[in-house]
Each structure stands twice: as C-alpha cells, then as structure tokens.
Amino acid sequence: QVQLVESGGGLVQAGGSLRLSCATSGRTFSRYSMAWFRQAPGKEREFVGVQRVSGITYYADSVKGRFTISRDNDKNTVYLQMNSLKPEDTAVYYCAATGDISANYLYIRVEVYNYWGQGTQVTVSS
C-alpha cells in the first residue's frame, strides 16, 4: 500500500509560480511512475504529466514548457514546478502512482493509476 500526500497549493496571480509536493510512504517509491492530474470544477480529471521510473517525463500540451516534474527518491517525494501560471490552471491537483507501463499512451488515463493523493487546490487569479 502506498499513501500519497500533496502540499504546496494556494492562491497565486497569473504569471506567478508554485511548487507542489507529493510525499509518499513505503520503501518502493523508485519503482513507481509518478503523475500529476488536475480537476477543475465541473470538468473531468485531466492528465498534467508523468515521470516514469526511467526518469522520462511526458506532459500535456497545455502545460508543456511551463510545468516540470521532478522527484527525489531519497525523500520519496515528487514535485510539480508550475511557472507562468494562467487562470485556466485553476484546479485541484492530484498526484498518482502506478507501476511502469510500456505503452506510453496509457499514462494519460486515470484508470491505470493504483494510488491517489487527496488533492491540493491551486487558484490562479487574473
């Protein structure tokens, strides 16, 4: 069992930055692909990005060039650095974990992730 706890959300002005953290329990953190999703009010949960076990990262087109995922295996923590934030980035952000998957296209799908955090609110004001 893996527990995920997000932190770092808050209110920021457009153009600003935030860094989200996702702390995990367990000793097998390095074996998991770690992803970030977000969900805005009235919308479905959407893929933001993922870092595979190998370290390769994929991002949604909407955040590419602005968001960066990194991880610290010694601290069992994954981060989401968000720069140049826009009002449309406002959402609850969730981290999620799954084992390594060979088919890259599956990482955008909610159902492949075994573990989820409780979410952290990010609000970007215009």
N, C-alpha and C positions, 0 to 999 in steps of 0.2 A: 504494500500500500504506500502511495506517495501522497503527501499533502503539500499543497501549493498555497502560498500566502502572498498576495500582491500588496504593494505600497507605493507611495510616491505621487498619487493622483492629486488633483487640485484645480484651482482656477488660475488661468493664465490669459494674458492678452494675445491677440493674433500677432504672429511673428515671433512669439516667445518660445521657450523650450521647457521641457520637463523630462525627467528620467524616472521611469517606472522600474521597480524591482520586483522580482518574484523569487521568494525564498522557498526552498523545497526541503522536505525531510528525506530520510533514507540515505543509504550509502552508495546507491547506484545511479546517482544523478548523471554521471558522464555517459551512461548508456541510453539516455533519453534524448529524443529530438524535442526541442522546446519551442513552443509557438506562442504568438500573441494574436488574439482576436479582439474585436470590439463590437459593441451593440448599442446603437442609438435608439432613442425612444420610438416605438412603432416600426422598427426595422429588424430584419433578421441579423443574427450574429454573423460577422464577416471576418474573413482572414486578413490579418495585417502582415504577418511574416513568420518565418520559422528558421531556426538554426538546427541543422541536422547534427547527428552525432559526429560526423566528419568535420563539422565546422562550416560547411557550406550553408549559405543563407539565401532565402528566397523572400521576396517582398511583393505585396500587392502593388499594382501600378500607381494607385492613389497615394502611396506613401514613399515610393521609391525615390531615393535621393534626399529624403528628409528624415527618415527613421532608420535607426541602426540597432540591430540585435547583437548583444554580446553575452558571454557567460563566463563565470568564474567557477571552475569545477572544485576548487579548494573551499569555496564558500557555499557551494550548492545553490548558486543564485544565477538567474538570468535577468538581463536588463533590456529595457527598451528606451533608447535615447530618441526623443522626439524633438526635432528642430523645425523652425519655420511653421509653427502650428497655425492652423486655419480653423475658423468656426465649424466647418464641416467635420473636423476631427473630434468634435464633442461626442462622447460616448462613455459607456462603462467598458473598461479594458480588462480582459481576462488573459491569464497565461494558462497554457495547457501542455500536457506531456504525453508522448507516445514513444513506442519503440521505433527503431529505424525502419523506414519503409522504402523499398526500392523504386516504386513508381512515384515520381516527383509530383505528379498532378494530384495525388491523393492528399497531400498536405493541406490543401485549402479546405478540406471537408471536415466539418465539425465532428462527424461520427467516428473518425479514425483515432480520436484522442481519448485516452483512457482516464486521464486525470485533469481536473479543472480547479482553478482558484475561485475565490468568492467574488472577485472583481474589484476594481478601483475606478472611481469616477474622475474623468477628465473633462473639464469645461473650458472652452476657448471663447473668449468674448471678442466681439468685433470692435 
